[in-house]
Amino acid sequence: MANQFRIRVAEPNVTEEDIALVCQALRENRLSSGPYVERFEKEFSNYVGTKHAIAVNSGSAALHLSLEALGIKNGDEVITTAFTFAATSNVIVLQNAIPVFVDIESKTYNLDPNKIENAITSKTKAIMPIHYAGQCAEMDEINDIAKKHKLFVIEDAAPSTGGSYKNKKAGSLADVAGFSFFPDKNMTTGEGGMVTTNNDEIANTCRILRKNGASKRYYNTHIGWNFKMPDPNAALGISQLKRIDSIIDAKNRVASYYASKLNGIDGITTPLVKEYDKHTFMLYSILTKNNSHRQKIIEHLANKGIETRINFPPIHLQPIYKKLFGFKKGMLPITEDISERILGLPIFTKMTKEQQDDVVEIIKEC
């Protein structure tokens, strides 16, 4: 079915300049982690405004290393959201830690700070918010709660490269953050991710852990993973980072046009953007009036060759999470309601107004 879509939900933005730098790395036989990775890390940390950036081979790896570097494992609890991609909580489970899901705000779909403290126990070690769709969570409030209870904060910044909160870049708002550069993100390395932090110890530990736990060749001080980013991927990241701000601006123009056309359509709610946030619009998620309304829109758009995506079904109701932790429907009412009605529309930098008009006109018919 995917090949039949004339308008995809997302499209990578790869230019001839991107290709040229990747080819340069290949011509230099830079196939593993080397000087291109080092350059990418330096330029990314300068962009985000953190002391350190550690390149890895996925966003999942970035979060996984962050947890391990903080010593979170074996029964420790991490407060997070169930309204996200599975990687956010999977890495917690892979550390034999316990995800403690807290409900979301009904307007931004981010972790609700007002509900965090009731979930804190003696086993809680960290709070891990995700910046849903590219809009930062309420990090001042989350950090205040963490400081009060002596907890770590880990940003899942996967969708928010280039975004900001109160004039501070996503990825600089917590003890440590993890980015994803998957092809559907606003900037991509193909597969890849990045850890950012101002903490020297966290950064050093992440660098060791990504190399099978070796602090130098054949000298293993930790049990780690092979999470290294290859140089050709880093070369693509270097090139893409140069234009990330223009990419975000383009996504915001597409989002603004959507809002101008969708606002006022019965049963459709467009994304709320807080005045102190720079939204990246990695996703453009509308809210429908009910599940049947959403399904009708999905089917009508698909019949016209237009792809959509449900971002996201609730993680706590996924079969493996119900099996492992006994989670049940009803425990996160806002998450569950939003998950039944949310729908991601196509959004990419080169999307035309004509393409958007096609999407909107079909929605109007539903």
Summary of the structure (lengths in Angstrom):
residues: 366
radius of gyration: 20.3
end to end distance: 21.7
largest distance: 64.3
contacts: 1298
relative contact order: 0.17
helix: 42%
strand: 17%
